[in-house]
Amino acid sequence: MRGKKGMEFGFAWIFAIVVGAIIIFLAIYSSSRIINVDRNVQDTEIGREIGILLSPVETNLEDAEKTAIILPGGMRIFNECDSLGSFGSQDISVSVKSGIGSKWQEPGIPSTFHNKYIFSESTIEGKRLEVIAKPFEMPFKVADVIIVIGEKDYCFVNPPRYVEEEIMSLSIDKINMTSGKGECKSGSVKVCFSGSDCDIDVALNPVNDKSGSVKRKFVDGVHFEGEALLYGAIFADPGIYECQVKRLMQRTSELAGLYLEKSEYLTQKNCGSSLLQPDLIQYSKQTLSVENSFELAQVESSAQEIRRKNENLDCELF
């Protein structure tokens, strides 16, 4: 009898331990799931707020604007670009580091914007983000290009005067300017404007130093036209850059159509601007068909011709 009771007692204890372990496991698992859901909701909300903050004061046609965003430690911002649709989309999502559960979980639900053009690395980290907004016009103002610089330091080697003057006027802490690679701070990203074999090499057009190409090591190069896209090409991942250029061209196409309607209206009011209508029709088609940044040179040539004709109109369109 005593042996049988002992076996029953031992089985009861084993059963209780197993059931208790299952209950504890389910409790921990449920708590972890709740925490992960809460983190996902939090990351989604932060992503939406970051997307709104990445909208500096609207620029005029010449000046650049700079602001800074201070972030808590342990945050990653994900920049995604999609060129599908009439204007494409800009997606911003966030993942926050946590001491509970996984160190980094999947980012929250992206916040989508159709009127932002953010040039940056695909994943941005840093407690302080430098945000530069520059107007992009071709030939009329199309949008503000927003450049976001994260935790990396940059060293500009022999930049052209207009770049040097602007960086100094904006007081961008993450960019140092030198006359030689040997003067760059250790660990900084070296950007060469003359010569090569830097982390990033900028080849300026000898006729117009506001156009050219930007090449990273082991990565296909990209082309830029104008100051705004020069900065975009330096600080953005090539994939992000090409997508945003395509989106800007889509917007340019739509704006060309609007200026065409404005021209037709002004013509009815005896304010001659019909001279530009064939150019605007062709320009709208040309910009809509752009597939990569190397087609920008031809677009810029058309834009210059439209700008010249517009300046000679009795009633300028833009």
N, C-alpha and C positions, 0 to 999 in steps of 0.2 A: 504494500500500500504506500509506504513512504517513498519508494522508488517511483511509483506512478505519479504521486503528488509532486515529487521533485521535477519530473519531466514536464508535467502540466505547468508548474511554476516557471520553469526555464522557458518553455514555449511562449508563455504569456509575456515574459519580459522581452523576448526576441521580437514578438509581434508588436509590442508597444514601441520598441526602439525603431522598427522599420516604419510603422505608421507615423511616428513622430518625425522621422527623417524626411518622409514624403511631405508632411505638412510644412516643415521648415523650408524645404526646397521650393514648394509651391508659393510660400509666402515671399521668399527672396525673389523668385522669378517674377511674381506679380508686382512686387515693389520696383524691381528693375524695369519692367515694362512700363509702369506708370511714370518712373523717372525719365525714361527715354522719350515717352510721349510728351512729357512736360518740356523736356529739353528741345524737342523738335518744334513745339509750338513757340517756345522762346526764341529759338534760332530763326524761325520764320518771321516773327515780329521784328527782330533786330535787323534782318535782311531788308525788310520793307523800309525801316527807318534809315538804314545806311543808304539805300537807293535814293531816298528823298534828300539826304544830306549831301549827296554827290551832285548837287545842283547849285553851284555858286551863282552869285549875282550875274545876271545876263550881261554879256560884254557888248561893247559897241563894235564898230567895224575895224578898229585898229588895236585897241588895248587888250592886254591879257589880264586876267584876274587870278589871284591866288588865295587859297584858304587852307586851313589845316583841320583835320578831324582827329581828335584824341580818342583812342579806343582802350578799353580795359585789356590787360594782358591775356594772352591765350585766345586769340580770335583769328579765324581765317575767313576771308571774303573770297567768294568764287565769282568770277566774271565770265559769263557766257554770252555769245553773240549768235544770232540766227538771222540770215538774210531772206528767209522765206516771207512772202506777203508783200504788200505795197511798200511798207516801210521797214520790214524786218522787226526784230525785237532785241531788247537788252535785258538779260536776266541777271539778277544779283541774289546770291544766297549766302548764308553765314553758318559756320560751325564754331561753337564755343568749347574750349577745353574745360574738362570737369574732372574732379577727383573722385567722382562716383561713376561706376560703370566704365564703359569704354573711354579712353582718353580723348579720342576724337570720334564722334559718330557722324553718320551721313548728314550733310547740310540740310537745313530746313527747306521748306517749299520755296522755290525761287519767286522773287517779286519781279514782274515783267513790266518793262517800260518800252514805249514805242518812239519816244522823242528824246532819248538820251543816247549819246555816243561816247562811251567810256573806253579809253585806251589804257590798258594796263596788262600786267601778267595775268594769266588765267587764275592763279591763286595768289592772293595778297595777304601778307602777314606784317604785323608791326603795330606798336602802340600809338604811333603818330603817322598819319597819312598826309602827304603833301598833295594838294589838289590844284591843278592849273586848268583854267578854262581859257581857250583861245577861239576867236571867231574863224570859221572856215567859210570862205567866199570863192565862188567860181561861176560866173563873175559876180553875182549877187550873193548876199549872205545866205548861207544854207542852214547852218546850225552852229552851236558851240561845241567844239571838240573838248572833251574833259579828259585830262591826263592824270592818272593816280600813281603816285610813287610810294611804295611801301617801305620796308625796313632796310633795303639795300642803299649803299652809298655809291654815287657815280662820280667819275672823274672825266671831265671833258678836256681832251688834249687838242690845243690849237683850234678852238671853235671860231667861226666867223664873227666879226664884230657885232652884228645885230643880235646874235645869240648871247654873246658875252654880256652885252649891255642889258638885255632883257632879264637874264638870270640874276644879274646884280641888282636890278631895280625891283625884282620880285622877292629877293632875299630867300632863295630856295636853299634850305639847309642841307639837303641831300645831294647837292651838286657842287663839286669843287672844280675849278678851272686851272689848268696848268699849261705850260709850254712844252712839256715833255712827259713821257710815260713814267720815267724814273721819279717824278715828283708826286705821283699819285699815292694816296694813302693805301696801305696794305689792305687787301681784301675788297677794295672798291671795284666797281665795274668800270673798266677803262673804255672810253668812247673816243676813237681817233677820227678827227676831221681832216687830217692830212697824214698820209702814210697808211700803214695797215698793220695787221697782226695784233690788233687789240681785241677785247671781248666783243666789241661792236665797232665796225668800220663804216664810216659815212663817206660816200663818194659824191662830192658836190659837182654840179654841172659847172664847167669852167666859164660858161657864158652867163648863167643865172644861178648864183649860189643858194637860191631858195628852192631849188629842185635837185633831184639826184636819187641815189639809192642807199639803202642801209642793209648791211650784211652782218649776221651773227655767224660764229664759227659752227660749221657742220649743219647750217640751216639755210634754206633758200632765202635769197634777198628779197626786199620789197622796194617799191618806188614811191617817192613822195613829190608833191607839188605844193609849195607854200610852207610857211613856218609852222602852222598848226599840225600838219601831217608829218613834218620833220620830227617834232617832239613825239607824236603818236608812234612813228616808226621806231624810235629809239626805246621808248618805255613799254611798248606793248608786245606781247607774244606775236609772232608773225601771223598765226591763224586768226587771232583776235583782230589784228590790224587789217588784214585782207577783208574780213567780214564787215568791219565797220566802214571801210572804204566803199564797199558795194552798197551798204545801207545809205551812206551819204550820197552816192550817185543816184539811188532810187529817189531820195528826197529832192535832189537837184532836178530830176526829170519831172517830178510833180510840180515843183515851183516854176519850171520853165513853162509848163502848161498854164499855170495861173497868170504868169506875165503875158502869155499869149492872149488870154481872155481880157486882161487889162488893156493890152494894145488895141484889141478890137473895139473895146468900149471907148477908148480915147479917140480912135479914128472916127467913130460916129459923132464925137463932140468936136470935130474939126481940129483935133490936136494930133497932127501927123505922127504916127509911130508904126505905120504899116511896113516900113522898110525892114523892120526886125522880124516880122512874122515868119517868113520862110526859115530864117536862122533858128528861131525858137522851136519851130516844129522839128527841124532836123536835130537840134541840140537835145530836145526831150527824148527822141529816139536813141541818140548816141549814148547819153548817160544811162539810160535804162538798160542798155545792152552790155555795160561794162562788167567784165568777169574778174579782172584782177588789177592790181595797182599799176602795172606797167602800161596800161591803156590810158592812164591819167595824162600822159604827155600830150596825146592827141586831143583829149578833152580840154586841157588847158589852152591849147592853140585855138580851139573853137570859142572858148570863153573869152579869150583876149579879143577876138574879132567882134564878138557880141558887145563887149565892154566899149570898144572903140566906136561902134555904130550907135550905141546908146548915148554916149556923150555928145554925139552930133545931132541928136533929136531935139525938136522944139520942146517936147514934153518927155523928159527922161522917164523910163519905166522903173528904174531903181537907182 
